[in-house]
Amino acid sequence: METPDVRAVVTAHTAEVLGTDHADLSSADALTDLPTFSSFRIVEIVERIEEELDTEVEASELTPDNLSRLDTLVALFERTLRADGVPG
């Protein structure tokens, strides 16, 4: 199995759902600082990423700390894929 570019997948889906470009997304301290962020949107982001990466994040991992910044969201999916046996 080819190792996915997790950062690219997470960034693309997050930018699309939040209706922002990659530069604004990357420069934001927290996703919650973006005006289009909401709890409903983060659920949609996670679901889209799970579908593309063919994985499922444990419910216990869906914490504000893991979902509030782009870097922590990327790390969450990298950990999840490693737990699934996907090299990273």
ABEGO torsion letter per residue (X at the ends): XBBBBAAAAAAAAAAAAAGBBAAAAAABABAAABAABBAAAAAAAAAAAAAAAGBBBBAAABBAAAAABAAAAAAAAAAAAAAAGBBX
